[in-house]
């Protein structure tokens, strides 16, 4: 058997092991995500983060930690809170704490990284959110009341079982599947190619490894759940727990697109405070974990990947869950393809029937973005027919009454980038 064949066989084996070990917990997390989304009233979120005080910052962080939102949902949600009257501090607290974790990733962290990190991760997300929000409240200036826009009061909240299952096992899967797949593929590759104790033998300075991980993580994005298998493999290869914390914190919380929108919407000063809270917080909490948390407490709790603890029944459950997870991911991509075809059909129909103005709006990635932009434009009193197309980054308005300046202000307040008329 050739060396390449051995690597391929080992890679497939590692990939299957990662998926089947994580799948039961991930499915349970998706269920909780659907329950939280559907049964936690949105009006309560808006009620408790409106002030420029510590209480609002704390409330925003507490609300953000369990919320099952990746970057696609976090940014428009956070910006909408800001435009609905939330302080800059509360908004930054929410934007920092939310993407780092969620009910789904907490459960998945327990499955792949053990109980200590499953506890530490939401605690760190909470305190880093409080840190960022507090800094912003004291140093970021006051809210510009003229920029605050009332959200749709007539938005109806759905509380059905079908909506819960649809959000948890369709929308959430569509949101995280890309990064989850990347996380699995990369983790399996690292497991096969990176020698055991690589970080101990090659990068002996733990703080240098933390800094390198931080520099690599800030401009890139991997979702909170997708980062878990990568962190698990890196820990098993000798990466310090503190450096793993840096990766788990900075990877999901930051990316180039998010930083650009925050700078454009909330101002450069708020952006730098947001970035400082993540970068400084990641290094601070990574150092605390390395220096004060017993290393064996974390490393001894790592599940032995590839060495199934338990009986045959446990393995069967893992395999069934793994197959179900793969089917859900495939279903999500099929529905995306169907949705794109439907979107194109609607776009063609709109183009045939209407004379319209076309504006470029960047940052729309899904139907949630489409609905946010269309509803937001309607909120400013636009009476024309509106069609937002994420596939072409276009906003089309037939018979429009709103000015381009009004459209720009509203679209950018939602967290998207308005480039003007085409």
Buried (B, 14 or more C-beta within 10 A) or exposed (E): EEEEEEEEEBBEBBBBBBBBBBBBBBBBBBBBBBBBBBEBEEEEBBEBBBBBBBEBBBBBBBBBBBBBBBBBBBBBBBBBBBBBBBBBBBBBBBBBBBBBBBBBBBBBBBBBBBEBBBEBBBEBBBBBBBBBBBBBBEBBEEBEEEEBBEBEEEEEEEEEEEBBBBBBBBBBBBBBBBBBBBBBBBBBBBBBEBEEEBBBEEBEEBBEBBBBBBEEBBEEBBBBBBBBBBBBBBBBBBBBBBBBBBBBBBBBBBBEBBBBBBBBBBBEBBBBBBBBBBBBBBBBBBBBBBEEBEEEBBBEBBBEBEEBEEEEEEEEBBBBBBEBBEEBBEBBBEBBEEBEEEBEEEBEEBBEEBEBBBBBBEBBBBBBBBEBBBBBBBBBEBEBBBBBBBEBBBBBBBEBEBEEEBBBBBBBBBBBBBBEEE
